[in-house]
Amino acid sequence: MASIASMGVGSGMDIAGLVQKLVAAERQPAEQRLIRRETNLSVQLSALGSLKGAMADFQSALSSLKDISAFNKRTATSGNTDLYTVSAGSNAVAGNYEVEVIATAQSHKIASDPFTAATDVVGTGTLTFQFGDPTKPAQTVAIDAAHSSLEGIRNAVNAANIGVRASIVNGDDGYQLVFASQNTGLDNALKVSVADDDGGDTDTTGLSQLAFNASAGNMTQIVAAEDAEIKVDGIKVTSSNNTFANVVDGVTVTAKKAEPGAKSKMSIALDTASTSTAVENFVSAYNELMGTINSIAGYDAETKQAGPMVGDAGIRGITMQLRQMLGGVIPGGEFKTLADLGIKTQRDGTLSLDKTVLGKALSSNYDDVGRLFAAGAKVSDPQVRFVSAGDKTQPGDYALNITQLATHGVYTGNAPVTTTVGDTNDTLRIKVDGVSSSVITLAQGDYTGEALASELQSRINGDSALKEAGVSVSVEFDGSRFILTSDRYGSGSSVEILGGNTADFGLPAGAGTTGLDVAGTINGVEALGTGQTLTSSGGLKVEVTGGDTGDRGSVLFSHGIAAQVDSLLTRMLDDKGLLSSRSKGLDNQVKDVMTQRETLERRMQMVEQRYIAQFTAMDTMIAKLNSTGSYLNQQLASLAKLGSNSK
């Protein structure tokens, strides 16, 4: 406000104080109204923040229940962790087994003949490493003049990072180059082929000194490749490494130490404890949410206090939707409602949990407990797997009919003239799933049909362009011809010989048969097939892994109560959801209050100026009247003196 401290000189009144009081009196009703409104808006914003936090906490509690994978957990216990450990996947069947570790796996190691020094030159050319498992791609390392010594070859092999570790051992007889497979077992046994720049690939001079295979070679085996071996309930099982995956369906055993004759119990059980804890957390978080809602939108009859958002239609709608979902029925399983698990709604709207009922349900039908909570499906055909569903996929029983099974792309060769690889028939180029290889060179030698199939598969899958694209083939010899099959399913799967000189093996240039996508209907409506996956227009996705065409049973799908509630909360908490919209609306009202404050301030300034003008005019008039009065008094006094003098 403008300073009015000099006013009142003419009248002698405290006009400055009077103006301030008059302005304050006029300001007060509007000021109080804005304060009340601003306070109310602030309380509502705070209440919405509390509600958002409680809803987010409740949604977090749903994370362990909304996905069917949460109900696929198993506990696995080893009777002797010094000998082996165990883990179990979602498809493991509960039970007890007897385990005995007979042997652990070993890596293959081969050594060169001794050299005088680590700097001795060996030769130049290429080293090709192949492994006992024919499906593993061959790996080639170029050895140039800069890497032609024992040390150089060691460094080149290690830098290639191909699954083989090279080292030099300085023994009593001299320096020996050692190649060791980085992985254990017979599948990783080493074979080393040499393309020697001196022209002799198998003699004992130049780089060919490093040639090795199981029957003959210039290097010496110092540690044999060995598979691990265990017995489960007396049944022998082997593995190329110390891990035995699916030794029992869904169960993985890892051997630590061999001790033949030492048997111990392995136990697999359903992980009901973690599920029980997740359900308890769900009930607790829901009750906390209801407590928050009651505090901000309810009425306490005892204290006669109403929450800041009592009667709010939006919050009432949220509460009604949550209660409807929690009271919903999920068809198709033993447990159809939360009440079947001992979860009931109390008079105050909170939930109660009977742990005894829940425990019995988890013990009797663990899978159906999962279906009640999580989005999932029960599939009647064992060769059909439920993959996923969309948010808009409607619950129900979906009939499945397959009109075409997915197939691989296949190239079928002609009858081979020979299975001997020489310098006139050792190269080919191939295209797999639309990806072209570089020139592939086969190792020369005499092969059986099966051995040449392994050589072809290893060399093709070892091609850098195909590996980078993640495509591969399997090659088999059926007794009369070679068959090359893409490892992929569907219309994107294909195998084509682009060129080379492998016609002797019945592999002339040309394209094979392209793969087919699965085709069929879901609930009578044509579905989209991609590879082995079939997807309905509503987003239900299944994988057909085998079987026949025709009626393939049904897929009983449900969203599950926890999945439905999670979807609702996601919509509510979204930036464009109800709560965000309400918060933005309140924020806009707060801004409106600020605007009204600015307007009020401008109006009060104008009122003050009006009062100042009015009191200034009054003060001036009083000053003039006072001046006139003083003049008249002086004149009257003068007249009185004149009268006295005349006497």
N, C-alpha and C positions, 0 to 999 in steps of 0.2 A: 504494500500500500504506500501511497505518497505520504510524505511527512506533512503533518498539520500542526506541528508544535507551536507555530507563531500565531495561530488563531486565538481569538478571545481577548485580544488586546483592547478592542473597542468596547466589548460588553463586560469583560472581566470574567466571563464564563469559561469552564474547562471544555471548550468545544472539541478539542482533539480527543479527549476521553469519551465525550458524548458520541462522536461519530463512530469511534471504534466499537462502542457498545451497541449502537444501532445496527452497524454492519454485522457484528457477531450475532446479534439476535435474529437478523434476517437470514444469515448463513446457516444457523444451527439446524433447522428442520431438514434442509436438503443435505447437509453434511452428515447428519445422523442416518438419514435414509441410505446414502451411499455407503457409509461404514457398515451398516447392517447387511446390505446387499453384498458387499465385498467379503465380509466375514463369512456369510452363508456360502458364497461361491468357493471360497478357500476351503471351507470344511467339506463341501461336496467333492472338490478335486482331490483332497486328501483321502476321502472315503473311497473314491474310484481307484486311487492308487493302491489302497489297502486291498480292494477287491481284486485288482489285477494281480497283485502279489500272491494272494491266496489261491487264485485260479491257476497261476503259473506253478505254484507248489503242488497243487492237486494234479496238474498235467504231468509234472515230473514223476509223481507217484505212479502214474499210469504207464510209464515207459517200460516197466518190467512186466506188464500184463497185456499191452496192446498188440504185440507181435507174437505170432504163433511160435517163433523160434525160442521165445523165453520159456516155453513149456516143453522144449525138446532137450533140456539139460539132463545129464546123467552124472552120477557120482561113480568114480572108479577107485578101487582100493587095492594096492599091491600088498601081498603078504610078506614080501621081503624086498624092500626098496634098494638094498645093496645089489641084488641080482637083476631086478627089472622094475620099471615104472609102467603105469598104465593110464590111459585116458579113454573116455567114451564119448561118442557123438550122439546125435539126436535119435538115430535109429537103433541104438544098442538095446538089446533085450536084457532086462534084469535077470541076474542069476549068479551062481558061484562056479568057478572053474579052477582046475589045478594046473599050475604052470611050472615047467622045468627048463632052465637055460642050459642047453647042451654046448653051444659054441657061439662066439662073437665073430663078427665079420672082420676080414683083413683086406688091406689095399694091396694091389699088385705092384711089385717093384722089379725092375730089370736094370742090369748094369753092363756097361761097355767093357771091353778088354782094357787093361791098364795102359796109361800113357805116361811119358816121362815127366811132363809138366802140364799144368792147367792151360798154358798158352799154346800147346801143341795144336797145329792145324789138322783138322779132320777132313773137311771138304765142303763143297757147296752144292746146292740143289734144293729139293723140298723134302720135308718129313711129313708124312700123313699118318695121323694117329686114328685108329679105329678101336672100338670097344667090344666087349663080349656080347652086349645087347645090340642086335642089328638095327634096332629102331633108333639108336643114338646116332646122330649125324657124325660123319667123318670130319676131322679137323686137320687142316694143312698149315704148316709153318714154313715160310721161305727162309732159306739160309744163304745169305750173300757172303761176299768175300770179307766184309767187315765183321761177320759173325761166324766165321768158319772154324774158329778155334773151339776147344772144349768149353772155355768160359763164354765165348760168344754164342754157342749153341744153347748153353744153359740159359743165358739171358734172353735169347730170342723166344725160346719155348715158354719161359715164365711170363714174358711180356704179352704173349698171345692169349693168356688166360683161357685155356681150352680144357681145363679139367685135369691137366697133367702138370706135376711139379718136378722140375729138374734141379739136380744138385750135383756137386762134385765131392767125392770122398777120397781123401788122401790116405790110402792104405799101405800096407807093407810092400805090395807089389807095384805101387805107383798110383797115379790119379785116374779115377774111374768116374765116368758120367753115369748118373743114376736117374732113370725116369720112374716116377711113382704116380699111380692114379690117385687123384685127390678124393675119389669115392671108393668105397669098399665093395667087395663081392665079385662074383663071377661075371655079372653084367658089365663090370668095369675093367675086366682083364684087358691088357694092352696088346695091340698089334701095331707094329710100326713098318710102314712101306716107304721106300726111298726112291725118289727120282734123282739120280746122281748125275751131276754135270759131267762126270768123266765117262759116262755111257754105260757103266756097269752098275745095275741097281741092287744086285744081291751078292757081289763079290766082297772081298775083305779089304778093299782099298777105298779111299775117299769116304764120302758121306754114307755109303752103303754099309760101312762098319756098324751102323746103328740100326740096321734092319732087324726085325724080330717078329716071329709068329709062334704059335703054340707048338708047331711041329719042328721048326728049324729057324735058325737066325744067327746073327753075329753077336747079339747081346745075350747075357745070361740071366735067367730068372733067379732072384735072390730071396724074394718073398712071394709065395703063391697067393693068388686071389682066392679068398674063401668067403662063402656065404655064412651068415649067422643061422643058427638052428635052435629052435625051441620045441617043446612039446606042450600041447594044450589038451588036458584030459587024455594024455597018452598018444595024441596024434601029432606026428612030426610036421613041422612047418619051417620053411627056409625063407631067407630074405637076403637080398644083395647088400643090405646095410643092417644096422642093428634095430631098425624100426620095422615092426610087423603091423602094417595097416590092415584093418578089417580081418584080423586073425579070427575074431568072432565078429559077426555083423556089427559095424559101428564101433568096434573096440580096437585100439592101437596099443601094442605092447612094445616097449623099448628095452632091449637087452643091455645090461650094464656090465655083468661079469658072468662068465661061464662057471657053472658048478654042477656037473652031471650028477644026478641022483638026489639033488636037493629040490624038493617039491614044496610049493606054498600055494595058499588059496588066493585067488583073484575074485573080487566081488564087484558086481555092477548093480547099481540101484537107481531108481528114479530120484531126481533131486527135488523131493517134495518140501524139504526144509526151506529152500530159497523161495519157492512159490508161496508157501504159507506166510513167510515174512513179507513178501510183496503184497499179498492180500491184506495183511494187517496194516501195512503202510497206506494202502489204498483207502481203507475204512477210516484211518486216523486223519489222513489229509482231507477227505471229504467232510468229516465232522468239523475240522478247523475252518474249511471254506464256509460251511453253514453257520458257524459261529461268527465269522466275519460278516456274512450277509445279514444275519440277525442284528448285529451291532450297528450296522449302518442303515438298514432299511426296515427294522422291526420296531416293536413297541414293548417296553418293559412295564408290565402291569403293576409290579411291586413298587418300582421307583417312579412310575408314571412319566418315564422319559422316552421320547421317540428318537430314533436315529435320524441323522441329517438328511437321509434320502428315503424316509418312510413313505410307503405307498408308491414308490417309483415303479412305473410300468415296465421299464427295461429290465431292472433287476428282478422283478416278479416273473418276467418272461424267462429269464435265465434259470431261475430256480425251478420253474415248472418243467422246462425242457430237461434239466438234469434229472429230476425225479421221474419223469416219464421214461427216460432212457434206462435208468437204474432199475425201474420196475418192469422193463421190457422182457419179452419172451424170445429166446433163441431156439428155433426148432432143430430137430435132427439128432439130438444127443440125449444122454441119460439125464443131464442137468440142464434145465431150460430157463431157470430164473436164478437170481442171486440168493433167493430164499432157500433154494435147494442146497446151497453151500453154507447155510447158517448165517447169511447176511440179511438182516431185516431192518425195515424203516421204523423208527420209534415215533412217539407222538410229537416230539419237538422237531421232527424232520431229520434228525441225525441217524446214523446207522449203528447197529449193534452186530457183533460177530460172535458166533458160537464156534470156538476153536475145535471142539470135539466133532461137530458136524463137518466142518471143513476138513479135518484130518481124515475122517472116514471117506469123504468124497475123493480126496487126493489118493488115498490108498486103493480105492475100488476102481476108479476110472480116471486116471490122470489126464488122458488125452481129451476127454470131454470137458474137463474143467478148463482146459486151454481154449477149447472152441467156444465156451461160454463167454470168455473174456476177450479173446483175440480174433482178429480177422483171419479166417482160414477156411479150409474146405476138407470134406471127407470124400475121397475118390474111391469108387467101387472097383475100378480096374487097376491091378498092380503095376501095369506098364504105362499108366498115365500118372503124371505128377503135376500137382497144383503148383504154379509158379507165382502168380500174383493176381491182384485185382485192383481196379481203380476206385477212387472215392465214390464214383457214381454207379459202381456195379451193384445191382440190386441183389439182396439175399434171395436164395431160392435153390431149387433142385434143377440143375441144368443137364439135359440129355445130350450125350456126346455120340456123334456118328462120324466115322472116318471113311472117306471115299478114296484116299490115297495116302500111303505111308511115305515118309521122307526117305530119300536115298542119297548115296554118295555119287559124286562124279567118278567114272571108271574108264580107264583105257585098257582094253583087252588086246594083247599082242597076238601075233601069228606064231606058228610053231617055229622054234629057233633052229637055225642051221648048225650052230655050234654054241658052246658055253665057254669057249676059250677066248680070253681077252688079249689082244695083241695091239701092235701100233697102228693097225688099220681099222680097228673097231672099238676104240677106247674112249670115244667122246660122244656126248649128246647134249642137247638143249631141250628144256622142258618148260611148259607153262602150267602152273597149278593155281586154280581158283583165280585165274586172270593175271597172275604174277609170273613174269618171265624170268628164268634163271640165266646165269652166265654159262659159259661152256663148262660142262662137268666132265672130269677125266676119271676113268675107272682105273684101278690098279690092275696091271697086266698079270696074267696067270691062268692056270687051268682050274675051272670051277665045276661043281655040280650045279644043277638047276637051283636048288635051295640056297647054296652058298652065293651064287651070282645074284639071286634075289636080295640077299642081305647086303651085298656090295652095292647094288643099285640103290636100295633104300637109304643106306648110310650116306652115300655120296650125294644123292639128291637132297636129302634133308640137311646136309652140311653146307649146301650152297648159301652164300651170304645174303643174296637178294631174297630168297625164299624164307630164310630164317628171320630176316628183318621184318618181313610182312606177316610172320606168324603162321605161314601155311606149311603143310607137310603131307607126305603120302605114306602109304604102306604098300609094300611090294611082295607078292607071293608067286611061287611057281606051282601051278596046279598039276604038274606032271607032264604037261604038253605045251604050256605057254606061260608067259609072264603077264600078270594082272597088276596094274598100278591103280590104286584107289586113293582119292583125296580123303583126308581125315575130317573134312567138313561135310555137313548135310545141307541139302537144299539146292535151289536154282543157282546159287553162287558157287557151287562146287563143280569143278571140272579138271580134267587132266588132258594135256595135249603135248605130243612130241613135236618140237619145233624143228629139229634137225640134228645133225651129227652123223655118226657112221655105225649106228647100232642095229641096222636092218638084219645083220647076221643073227641077232638074238630075237628076231621077230618083232622088232620095235621100229617100224618105219615112221616117217613124219606123218602126222595126222592127228585129228581130234578124237577123243573118246566120247562116251555118253555123258551128257550133263546130268547132274543130280536133280531130284525133284523135291519140292516143298511138300510138307504134309498138307492135306486138304480135307475138309469136312464141314460139318455143321455143329453149332452149339445151340441147343433149344430150337432146332429146325431152321436156324438162320445161318447162311454161309459165313464162315469165319475166315480170318486172314491167316494164311500159313506162311511161316518163315522158318526154313530148316525144319526142325522137329517141333517147333512151337506154334500153337494154334491160339489165336486171340479173337474173342467175340467183340461185337460192336460196343458192348457195354464195358469192355476192359478186362473181362475174365480171361486169364492166360494159363494154358496148360501145355505140358510137354508130353508128346507121345513117343515113347522110347522103343516101342516094338509092338508085336501083336499082329492082328489081322484087320482088314477093312470091315466096315459094317458097324453095327450097334456096339458101342464100347462102354455101356453103362451110364453113370451119371456123376456129376460133381455137385455135392451139396455144399453151397457156399453161404457163409454168414459173416457179417462184419464184426460180431462180438460186441459185448457191452462196453468194455474198456476202449476198443477201437472207435466205437461210435462217439463216446464221450470225448475222446481225444480229438476227433475231427471237429466236434462242436466247439471245444475250447480253442482250437486253432483258429476257427473262424471268428470267435469272439475276441481273441487277443490280437488278431491281425491288424495291421495299420489302418485297414479300411473297415474293420469290424465295429460292432456296436459300442464297445467301451471306448475305443479310440475316437469314434464320432462324438460320443458324449463328452469326452475330455476336451476335444476341439471346440465343441459348442460352449462349454463352460469357460474355456480360455478366451473365446470371442466375447463372452459376457463380461469377463474381467477387463478386457480391453475397452469395452463399452463404458464400464464404470470409470476407467481412467479418462476417457474422452469427456464424460459428464463432469468429472472433477475439473478438467481444464475449462469446460464451458462455465461451470459455477464460478471458477476463479475470475474469469473475464467478466461475468455479470456482477460479481461483488466489487470488482474494480470500478465498474460503471456506477454502481450504487454509491460507493464511497465518494466518487467524483461529484455525483449529484448532491449528496449531503454536504460535501465541502463547499460546493457552489452556493447552496441555499444558506448555510450558516455564515459563509463569507459575506453574502448580501445582507443578512440580518446584522452581522457584526458591524458592517460599514454603516448601515442605517442607524444603529444605536450610537455609533461613534459620532455621527453627524448630529443626532438629537442631543447627545451629551454636549457637543460643542455649542449648539444653539442655546441649550439651557444655560451653559456657562456665560454666554454673551448676554442673555437676558438678565441673568443675575447681576452681571456687571452694570448693565444699563439701569436696572432698578436701584442698585446701590448708588449710582451716580445721581439719579433723580432725588433720592433721599437726601443726599448731601446738599444738592441745590436748594431744596426746600428749607433746610436748616439755615443755610447762609442768608436766605431772603428775610428771615426773621431778625 
